[in-house]
């Protein structure tokens, strides 16, 4: 018998002063049986960082042809394709051909090694941006995971904080590749 997804609910208040975006999102996240709290929370972080009314979670791990999040325009064209983890270069090149912008959030302690192995193969991908979340930040973020979450995300001057009311986590992000 196949394992089912675990459902998480998040009431996420976003104050992105860098983009002048302020909103509260009521989100439902389906965590794949093989997904960790850390990865799920990085998906939530990616949502907050790119928040937009058209940005949605996809089937992700349940469907290999979809990213973790995407944003489509009114014609169905993909404006933004967001991957979490360490996808291979073929997947990223395919995504770059399908979407106007592709963003990757890597978060494991070995992300630097992963990026060094594939960076030269992705030089021609001008619409690809790769961010690395420091391992201590992603681990601290995973500790905020609850089945029902009330979270606040504040973004100001490039600094990002997540809070659940009692604990606050500053997310350290570096840019490995800056696309358009």
C-alpha positions as CSV (number, residue, x, y, z in Angstrom):
1,X,0.0,0.0,0.0
2,X,1.4,3.4,-1.0
3,X,2.0,6.0,1.6
4,X,-0.1,9.2,1.4
5,X,1.0,12.8,1.7
6,X,0.9,14.5,5.1
7,X,-1.1,17.7,5.0
8,X,0.3,20.8,6.6
9,X,-1.6,24.1,6.9
10,X,0.2,27.5,7.1
11,X,-1.2,30.9,7.9
12,X,1.7,32.9,6.4
13,X,2.0,36.7,6.9
14,X,4.4,38.2,4.4
15,X,6.0,41.6,4.8
16,X,8.4,42.0,1.9
17,X,9.6,45.6,2.2
18,X,12.1,45.1,-0.7
19,X,9.3,44.5,-3.2
20,X,6.5,46.4,-1.3
21,X,4.5,43.2,-1.1
22,X,2.3,42.6,2.0
23,X,-0.2,39.8,2.2
24,X,-1.5,36.9,4.3
25,X,-1.6,33.6,2.6
26,X,-3.6,30.6,3.8
27,X,-1.6,27.7,2.4
28,X,-2.0,23.9,2.2
29,X,1.2,21.9,1.8
30,X,1.2,18.3,0.9
31,X,4.4,16.7,2.2
32,X,5.5,13.7,0.1
33,X,6.3,10.6,2.2
34,X,10.0,11.0,1.2
35,X,10.1,14.7,1.9
36,X,11.7,16.0,5.1
37,X,10.4,18.9,7.2
38,X,13.5,20.8,6.1
39,X,12.7,20.5,2.4
40,X,9.0,21.4,3.0
41,X,10.0,24.5,4.9
42,X,12.4,25.5,2.2
43,X,9.5,25.3,-0.3
44,X,7.5,27.5,2.0
45,X,10.4,29.9,2.3
46,X,10.7,30.0,-1.6
47,X,7.0,30.8,-1.7
48,X,7.4,33.7,0.7
49,X,10.4,35.1,-1.1
50,X,8.6,35.1,-4.5
51,X,5.0,35.6,-3.2
52,X,2.6,36.6,-5.9
53,X,-1.1,35.9,-6.4
54,X,-0.3,33.7,-9.4
55,X,2.5,31.6,-7.6
56,X,1.3,28.1,-6.6
57,X,2.7,24.9,-5.2
58,X,2.6,22.1,-7.8
59,X,2.6,18.3,-7.5
60,X,6.3,18.6,-7.0
61,X,7.7,15.2,-5.9
62,X,4.5,13.5,-7.0
63,X,5.1,14.6,-10.7
64,X,8.6,14.7,-12.1
65,X,7.5,17.0,-14.9
66,X,6.6,19.9,-12.6
67,X,8.8,22.0,-10.3
68,X,8.1,22.6,-6.6
69,X,6.4,26.0,-7.4
70,X,5.5,27.9,-10.5
71,X,3.9,31.0,-11.6
72,X,2.1,31.2,-14.9
73,X,0.7,34.1,-16.9
74,X,-2.8,34.3,-18.1
75,X,-1.9,32.5,-21.3
76,X,-0.5,29.5,-19.4
77,X,3.1,30.3,-20.2
78,X,5.5,29.7,-17.2
79,X,6.9,33.0,-15.9
80,X,8.7,31.4,-12.9
81,X,9.9,27.9,-12.2
82,X,11.2,27.2,-8.7
83,X,13.1,24.0,-7.8
84,X,14.1,23.1,-4.2
85,X,17.2,20.8,-3.6
86,X,19.8,19.8,-6.0
87,X,18.3,19.0,-9.4
88,X,20.5,17.7,-12.2
89,X,21.6,19.9,-15.1
90,X,19.4,18.2,-17.6
91,X,16.3,19.0,-15.6
92,X,17.4,22.6,-15.2
93,X,18.2,23.1,-18.8
94,X,14.8,21.7,-19.7
95,X,13.2,24.1,-17.2
96,X,15.2,27.0,-18.7
97,X,13.7,26.2,-22.0
98,X,10.1,26.1,-20.7
99,X,10.1,29.1,-18.3
100,X,11.0,32.8,-18.5
101,X,12.9,32.5,-15.2
102,X,14.2,29.5,-13.2
103,X,15.2,29.7,-9.6
104,X,16.8,26.9,-7.5
105,X,17.0,26.9,-3.7
106,X,19.7,24.4,-2.6
107,X,20.0,23.9,1.1
108,X,22.0,20.9,2.1
109,X,25.5,21.1,3.6
110,X,26.9,19.6,0.4
111,X,25.3,22.2,-1.9
112,X,28.6,23.8,-2.7
113,X,29.9,20.5,-4.0
114,X,26.7,19.9,-6.1
115,X,27.0,23.4,-7.6
116,X,30.7,23.1,-8.5
117,X,29.9,19.8,-10.4
118,X,27.2,21.3,-12.6
119,X,28.0,25.1,-12.8
120,X,30.0,24.9,-16.0
121,X,27.2,22.9,-17.7
122,X,24.7,25.7,-16.9
123,X,26.7,28.8,-17.9
124,X,24.6,29.2,-21.0
125,X,21.3,29.2,-19.0
126,X,20.9,33.0,-18.8
127,X,17.5,32.8,-17.1
128,X,18.7,30.6,-14.2
129,X,19.3,31.8,-10.7
130,X,20.8,29.5,-8.0
131,X,20.6,30.4,-4.3
132,X,22.1,28.4,-1.5
133,X,20.5,28.5,1.9
134,X,23.1,28.0,4.7
135,X,22.6,24.6,6.4
136,X,22.1,26.0,9.9
137,X,19.3,28.3,8.5
138,X,17.4,25.5,6.8
139,X,17.7,23.3,9.9
140,X,16.5,26.1,12.1
141,X,13.6,26.7,9.7
142,X,12.7,23.0,9.8
143,X,12.1,23.3,13.6
144,X,9.2,25.7,12.9
145,X,7.3,23.0,11.0
146,X,4.0,22.0,12.6
147,X,0.8,20.5,11.1
148,X,-0.9,23.9,11.7
149,X,1.5,26.8,11.5
150,X,1.1,30.6,12.0
151,X,4.2,32.1,10.5
152,X,5.5,35.6,9.7
153,X,8.1,36.3,7.1
154,X,9.8,39.6,7.0
155,X,12.1,40.6,4.1
156,X,14.0,43.9,4.4
157,X,17.3,45.0,2.7
158,X,17.9,41.5,1.5
159,X,17.6,40.0,5.0
160,X,14.9,37.4,5.6
161,X,13.4,36.3,8.9
162,X,10.8,33.7,9.7
163,X,9.0,33.6,13.0
164,X,6.3,31.5,14.6
165,X,5.6,34.0,17.4
166,X,8.1,32.4,19.9
167,X,11.1,31.6,17.7
168,X,12.7,33.7,15.0
169,X,15.0,32.4,12.3
170,X,17.2,34.5,10.1
171,X,17.7,32.8,6.8
172,X,21.2,33.2,5.4
173,X,21.1,33.0,1.6
174,X,24.0,33.3,-0.9
175,X,23.8,33.6,-4.7
176,X,25.7,30.9,-6.7
177,X,24.4,32.1,-10.1
178,X,22.5,35.3,-10.8
179,X,20.2,35.0,-13.9
180,X,18.1,37.7,-15.5
